[in-house]
Amino acid sequence: MSDRLMSTGDVAEVLGVSEATVKRWADAGTLSCIRTPGGHRKFRLRDIAMHLASRRGPSHSNEVPPTESERDLDEMVSALLVGDVEKVAGAVAAARLQRTSMAALADTLLFPAMQRVRQATTTGRCEAFHEHIALNTLVEVCARQRPSLRVPGSSRGRAVVAPAPGETSDVLARLASLVAVESGFDAYVLGTGLPPSSLARSAEDLGASWVIMTCEKTDASAEVARYSEQVIGGTERSRARLVCVGEAVPRIEGLPEDALRVRDMREMESLLAPVPLRMAR
């Protein structure tokens, strides 16, 4: 990992705590730091990652201790930053043993962790290559999950999945494809930058009953609306249903009436899978 030094304020924002808490952790030796000649505390990103991975107990301050879900998210971010595929896969496996659906995992752990990594990169608190490491780690873990997700004896058709126009990553689409597989479908991820005619043609050629479009942004509403119209127009013969999924979807204006809207993976799961096919909670 990079030896780029971070300030106390940078670390506080990344960890979601106050600067006073970061200073107390540093002074207590809980979080490694470097002292500048002027006495200022500086932190290495790799030490932050190690701290996140080992932080399981209550905070050393009077602040409310993090919940178990918050610690799980912290540790997932740490594992993604350092490319620890086995740790990410282990966390997913542990959740699956507790009968957690892939939709719930995507909504509460995997996608939020990736969003946090992106935010840290955007604000300059991580290097761009850290985001690539995190993305590649998540892609590999997703690929490992696919064979174990299909409910035995279920075959409910096919689904094609692609990011909305303007999206630069297909991580949400990959997670959506796993939810579709667990819901009983053969799912195909088509990647970013696909013209609407190609997405519609793929659905027609594959005989897909669902076209799933993942949306993370709201700054391209008009483009997404036009794109959706063209996809729906190109799938008239197969009558594939278009579903747009993502937190941004309710705020996208101009989507055609035939496009179904869902905010997250659990809503999509409810749409795709009848109750008997869903994993018991």
C-alpha positions as CSV (number, residue, x, y, z in Angstrom):
1,M,0.0,0.0,0.0
2,S,1.0,3.6,-0.4
3,D,3.1,5.4,2.3
4,R,1.2,8.6,1.7
5,L,0.7,10.4,5.0
6,M,-2.7,11.5,6.2
7,S,-3.6,14.2,8.6
8,T,-5.7,13.7,11.8
9,G,-8.7,15.3,10.0
10,D,-8.3,13.0,7.1
11,V,-8.3,9.9,9.3
12,A,-11.3,11.1,11.3
13,E,-13.3,11.5,8.2
14,V,-12.3,8.1,6.8
15,L,-13.1,6.3,10.1
16,G,-16.2,8.3,10.9
17,V,-15.0,9.5,14.3
18,S,-14.0,12.9,15.8
19,E,-10.4,14.2,15.5
20,A,-10.2,14.0,19.3
21,T,-10.8,10.3,19.2
22,V,-8.1,9.8,16.5
23,K,-5.7,11.7,18.7
24,R,-6.6,9.6,21.8
25,W,-6.1,6.4,19.8
26,A,-2.7,7.7,18.6
27,D,-1.5,8.7,22.0
28,A,-2.7,5.4,23.5
29,G,-0.8,3.4,20.8
30,T,-4.0,2.0,19.5
31,L,-3.4,3.7,16.1
32,S,0.2,4.0,14.8
33,C,1.3,7.5,13.8
34,I,4.3,9.5,12.9
35,R,5.2,12.7,14.6
36,T,6.5,15.5,12.4
37,P,9.3,17.8,13.7
38,G,6.6,20.3,14.6
39,G,4.8,17.7,16.7
40,H,1.9,17.0,14.4
41,R,0.5,13.5,14.0
42,K,0.6,11.9,10.6
43,F,-0.8,8.5,9.6
44,R,0.0,6.0,6.9
45,L,-2.9,4.4,5.0
46,R,-1.6,0.9,5.7
47,D,-1.8,1.6,9.5
48,I,-5.3,2.8,9.1
49,A,-6.2,-0.4,7.3
50,M,-4.6,-2.5,10.0
51,H,-6.5,-0.5,12.7
52,L,-9.8,-1.1,10.9
53,A,-9.1,-4.8,10.6
54,S,-8.3,-5.2,14.3
55,R,-10.9,-2.9,15.8
56,R,-13.5,-5.1,17.5
57,G,-13.8,-3.7,21.0
58,P,-15.4,-0.5,22.3
59,S,-14.0,2.9,21.4
60,H,-11.4,4.4,23.8
61,S,-13.5,7.5,24.2
62,N,-16.8,8.4,25.6
63,E,-18.4,8.1,22.2
64,V,-21.1,5.5,21.5
65,P,-19.2,2.2,20.6
66,P,-19.7,1.2,17.0
67,T,-22.4,-1.4,16.4
68,E,-21.6,-4.9,15.1
69,S,-22.8,-3.9,11.6
70,E,-20.6,-0.8,11.6
71,R,-17.5,-2.8,12.7
72,D,-18.3,-5.3,9.9
73,L,-18.4,-2.5,7.4
74,D,-15.2,-1.0,8.7
75,E,-13.5,-4.4,8.3
76,M,-14.9,-4.9,4.9
77,V,-13.5,-1.5,3.8
78,S,-10.1,-2.5,5.2
79,A,-10.1,-5.8,3.4
80,L,-11.0,-4.3,0.1
81,L,-8.3,-1.6,0.4
82,V,-5.6,-4.2,0.8
83,G,-7.0,-6.6,-1.7
84,D,-7.6,-9.4,0.9
85,V,-9.8,-11.6,-1.2
86,E,-9.9,-14.4,1.5
87,K,-11.1,-12.1,4.2
88,V,-13.9,-10.6,2.0
89,A,-14.9,-14.1,0.9
90,G,-14.8,-15.3,4.5
91,A,-17.1,-12.5,5.7
92,V,-19.5,-13.3,2.9
93,A,-19.4,-17.0,3.7
94,A,-20.0,-16.3,7.4
95,A,-23.1,-14.2,6.6
96,R,-24.4,-16.9,4.2
97,L,-24.1,-19.4,7.0
98,Q,-26.4,-17.2,9.0
99,R,-28.9,-17.4,6.1
100,T,-28.3,-13.9,4.9
101,S,-29.5,-13.4,1.3
102,M,-27.1,-12.1,-1.3
103,A,-29.5,-9.1,-1.7
104,A,-29.2,-8.2,1.9
105,L,-25.4,-8.6,1.8
106,A,-25.2,-6.4,-1.2
107,D,-27.3,-3.7,0.3
108,T,-25.8,-3.6,3.8
109,L,-22.2,-4.6,3.4
110,L,-20.6,-5.1,0.0
111,F,-21.9,-2.1,-1.9
112,P,-21.7,0.3,1.0
113,A,-18.1,-0.7,1.6
114,M,-17.2,-0.1,-2.1
115,Q,-19.0,3.3,-1.9
116,R,-16.8,4.2,1.1
117,V,-13.7,3.3,-0.8
118,R,-14.8,5.4,-3.8
119,Q,-15.5,8.4,-1.5
120,A,-12.0,8.1,0.0
121,T,-10.5,8.1,-3.4
122,T,-12.6,11.0,-4.7
123,T,-11.6,13.1,-1.7
124,G,-7.9,12.2,-2.2
125,R,-7.6,10.2,1.0
126,C,-6.8,7.1,-1.0
127,E,-4.9,6.7,-4.2
128,A,-6.8,5.7,-7.4
129,F,-5.1,2.3,-7.5
130,H,-6.6,1.5,-4.1
131,E,-10.1,1.7,-5.7
132,H,-8.9,-0.6,-8.5
133,I,-7.6,-3.1,-5.9
134,A,-10.9,-2.9,-4.0
135,L,-12.9,-3.3,-7.2
136,N,-10.9,-6.3,-8.5
137,T,-11.2,-7.9,-5.0
138,L,-15.0,-7.6,-5.0
139,V,-15.2,-8.9,-8.6
140,E,-13.2,-12.0,-7.7
141,V,-15.4,-12.6,-4.6
142,C,-18.6,-12.2,-6.7
143,A,-17.3,-14.8,-9.2
144,R,-16.7,-17.3,-6.4
145,Q,-20.2,-16.9,-5.1
146,R,-22.1,-17.5,-8.3
147,P,-21.9,-21.4,-8.4
148,S,-23.3,-21.7,-4.9
149,L,-26.3,-19.4,-5.3
150,R,-28.6,-21.3,-7.6
151,V,-31.5,-22.9,-5.7
152,P,-31.4,-26.6,-6.6
153,G,-34.0,-27.5,-9.3
154,S,-34.8,-23.9,-10.1
155,S,-34.7,-22.5,-13.6
156,R,-36.9,-19.4,-14.1
157,G,-35.3,-18.1,-17.3
158,R,-32.7,-15.6,-18.1
159,A,-31.8,-12.0,-17.2
160,V,-29.3,-9.5,-18.7
161,V,-27.7,-6.9,-16.4
162,A,-25.9,-3.7,-17.4
163,P,-25.1,-0.3,-15.8
164,A,-27.1,2.7,-16.8
165,P,-25.4,5.1,-19.3
166,G,-22.8,7.3,-17.7
167,E,-21.8,4.7,-15.1
168,T,-18.1,4.0,-14.9
169,S,-18.2,0.8,-12.9
170,D,-20.2,-2.4,-13.2
171,V,-19.9,-3.4,-9.5
172,L,-23.6,-2.8,-8.7
173,A,-24.5,-4.7,-11.9
174,R,-22.4,-7.7,-10.8
175,L,-24.1,-7.7,-7.4
176,A,-27.5,-7.5,-9.1
177,S,-26.6,-10.5,-11.3
178,L,-25.9,-12.5,-8.1
179,V,-29.3,-11.6,-6.7
180,A,-30.9,-12.7,-10.0
181,V,-29.0,-16.0,-9.9
182,E,-30.2,-16.6,-6.3
183,S,-33.7,-15.8,-7.5
184,G,-33.4,-18.7,-10.0
185,F,-32.3,-17.0,-13.2
186,D,-29.3,-17.4,-15.5
187,A,-27.8,-13.9,-15.4
188,Y,-25.4,-12.2,-17.8
189,V,-23.5,-9.1,-16.9
190,L,-22.8,-7.0,-20.0
191,G,-20.6,-4.2,-18.7
192,T,-20.5,-0.4,-19.0
193,G,-20.9,1.7,-22.1
194,L,-23.3,-0.6,-24.0
195,P,-25.5,1.1,-26.6
196,P,-29.3,0.6,-25.9
197,S,-29.7,-1.3,-29.1
198,S,-27.0,-3.8,-28.0
199,L,-28.6,-4.3,-24.6
200,A,-32.0,-4.8,-26.2
201,R,-30.5,-7.2,-28.8
202,S,-28.8,-9.2,-26.2
203,A,-32.1,-9.7,-24.3
204,E,-33.8,-10.7,-27.5
205,D,-31.1,-13.2,-28.6
206,L,-30.8,-14.7,-25.1
207,G,-34.6,-14.9,-24.6
208,A,-34.3,-12.9,-21.4
209,S,-37.4,-12.2,-19.5
210,W,-35.7,-9.4,-17.4
211,V,-33.4,-6.6,-18.4
212,I,-31.9,-5.2,-15.2
213,M,-30.3,-1.7,-15.4
214,T,-28.3,-0.5,-12.3
215,C,-28.3,3.2,-11.6
216,E,-26.0,5.0,-9.1
217,K,-26.1,8.5,-10.4
218,T,-28.9,11.1,-10.8
219,D,-27.0,13.6,-12.9
220,A,-27.9,11.9,-16.2
221,S,-31.7,11.5,-15.8
222,A,-32.6,12.6,-19.3
223,E,-30.0,10.2,-20.8
224,V,-31.2,7.3,-18.7
225,A,-34.8,8.0,-19.6
226,R,-34.0,8.0,-23.3
227,Y,-31.9,4.9,-23.0
228,S,-34.7,3.1,-21.2
229,E,-37.2,4.1,-23.9
230,Q,-34.9,2.6,-26.5
231,V,-34.3,-0.6,-24.6
232,I,-38.1,-1.1,-24.1
233,G,-38.7,-0.4,-27.7
234,G,-36.1,-3.0,-28.7
235,T,-37.5,-5.8,-26.6
236,E,-41.1,-5.7,-27.8
237,R,-40.8,-9.1,-29.4
238,S,-39.5,-10.9,-26.3
239,R,-41.5,-8.7,-23.9
240,A,-38.6,-8.6,-21.5
241,R,-39.4,-6.4,-18.5
242,L,-37.0,-3.5,-17.7
243,V,-36.2,-2.9,-14.1
244,C,-34.1,0.0,-12.9
245,V,-32.4,-0.6,-9.6
246,G,-30.4,1.8,-7.3
247,E,-30.8,4.4,-4.7
248,A,-30.8,7.0,-7.4
249,V,-33.8,5.5,-9.3
250,P,-36.6,7.3,-7.4
251,R,-35.0,10.6,-8.3
252,I,-34.6,9.9,-12.0
253,E,-37.2,11.9,-14.0
254,G,-38.8,10.9,-17.2
255,L,-38.4,7.1,-17.0
256,P,-41.0,5.4,-19.1
257,E,-44.1,4.0,-17.4
258,D,-43.2,0.4,-18.4
259,A,-39.9,0.6,-16.5
260,L,-40.1,-0.9,-13.1
261,R,-38.3,1.0,-10.3
262,V,-36.7,-0.4,-7.2
263,R,-34.3,1.2,-4.7
264,D,-32.1,-1.6,-3.7
265,M,-31.3,-5.3,-4.1
266,R,-33.8,-6.5,-1.6
267,E,-36.6,-4.8,-3.4
268,M,-35.3,-6.3,-6.6
269,E,-35.3,-9.8,-5.0
270,S,-38.9,-9.4,-4.0
271,L,-39.7,-8.5,-7.6
272,L,-37.8,-11.3,-9.2
273,A,-38.3,-14.2,-6.8
274,P,-41.5,-15.8,-5.5
275,V,-41.4,-16.5,-1.8
276,P,-40.5,-20.2,-2.1
277,L,-37.3,-19.5,-4.0
278,R,-35.9,-16.9,-1.6
279,M,-33.4,-18.0,1.1
280,A,-35.0,-18.5,4.5
281,R,-34.1,-15.6,6.7
